[in-house]
């Protein structure tokens, strides 16, 4: 017999810290809906008042690359304009 928690969808939790510029994945939890997931994430992952923003995403909505990493990302190496060494900087930009 399944419990209520096993029937609830799994949510991925992302927290933005006070010092951070981006959200970071901190864990997962089960919740009935997005509002409940946000409340539970607040209680579980921001107990020490370290977060300023919470994102929750239902795990079933996340998709990831499944190809071989070397082959999948290899085409980027052919585009030299994506590398900072491709560009000549003027002398005024000494600290870059």
C-alpha positions as CSV (number, residue, x, y, z in Angstrom):
1,X,0.0,0.0,0.0
2,X,1.3,3.4,-1.0
3,X,1.5,6.2,1.6
4,X,0.5,9.8,0.8
5,X,4.1,10.9,0.6
6,X,4.9,8.3,-2.1
7,X,2.1,9.5,-4.2
8,X,3.1,13.1,-4.0
9,X,5.5,14.3,-6.8
10,X,9.2,14.8,-6.2
11,X,10.3,18.5,-6.4
12,X,13.9,19.8,-6.9
13,X,14.8,22.7,-4.7
14,X,17.0,25.7,-5.7
15,X,18.0,28.4,-3.1
16,X,19.6,31.7,-3.8
17,X,21.7,32.8,-0.9
18,X,22.1,36.4,0.3
19,X,25.6,36.5,-1.1
20,X,24.9,34.6,-4.3
21,X,23.8,35.8,-7.7
22,X,22.3,32.5,-8.8
23,X,20.1,29.7,-7.4
24,X,21.9,26.5,-6.4
25,X,20.3,23.0,-6.2
26,X,20.1,22.1,-2.5
27,X,18.0,18.9,-2.6
28,X,14.7,17.3,-3.2
29,X,11.4,16.7,-1.4
30,X,7.9,15.4,-1.9
31,X,5.0,17.8,-1.8
32,X,1.4,17.8,-3.1
33,X,1.8,21.0,-5.1
34,X,4.2,23.9,-5.7
35,X,3.0,26.0,-2.8
36,X,3.5,23.2,-0.4
37,X,7.0,22.5,-1.9
38,X,8.0,26.1,-1.4
39,X,6.8,26.1,2.2
40,X,8.6,22.8,3.0
41,X,11.7,23.9,1.2
42,X,11.7,27.1,3.4
43,X,11.4,25.0,6.5
44,X,14.0,22.4,5.5
45,X,16.6,24.3,3.6
46,X,16.6,27.8,5.0
47,X,16.4,27.3,8.8
48,X,19.3,29.6,9.5
49,X,17.9,32.5,7.4
50,X,20.5,32.1,4.6
51,X,18.2,32.2,1.6
52,X,16.4,35.1,-0.1
53,X,14.7,33.2,-3.0
54,X,13.4,29.7,-3.5
55,X,12.7,27.9,-6.8
56,X,10.9,24.6,-6.9
57,X,10.6,22.5,-10.1
58,X,8.8,19.2,-10.3
59,X,11.4,16.6,-11.0
60,X,9.4,15.1,-13.9
61,X,9.8,18.5,-15.8
62,X,13.7,18.4,-15.7
63,X,15.5,17.1,-18.8
64,X,19.2,16.5,-19.1
65,X,21.6,15.7,-21.9
66,X,22.2,11.9,-22.2
67,X,24.8,11.9,-24.9
68,X,28.5,11.2,-24.3
69,X,29.8,14.4,-22.8
70,X,32.9,14.6,-24.9
71,X,31.0,14.2,-28.2
72,X,28.1,16.4,-27.0
73,X,30.3,19.4,-26.1
74,X,33.0,18.9,-28.7
75,X,31.6,21.3,-31.3
76,X,32.2,24.3,-28.9
77,X,36.0,23.8,-29.3
78,X,35.7,24.6,-33.0
79,X,34.4,28.1,-32.2
80,X,37.5,30.0,-31.3
81,X,35.6,33.3,-31.0
82,X,34.1,31.9,-27.8
83,X,37.5,31.9,-26.1
84,X,38.8,35.2,-24.6
85,X,42.2,34.6,-26.2
86,X,40.6,35.1,-29.6
87,X,40.2,38.9,-29.1
88,X,42.9,41.5,-28.9
89,X,42.3,43.9,-26.0
90,X,43.3,47.6,-26.1
91,X,46.1,48.7,-23.7
92,X,43.6,50.7,-21.7
93,X,42.1,47.4,-20.4
94,X,45.1,46.3,-18.4
95,X,43.2,44.6,-15.6
96,X,41.0,42.3,-17.7
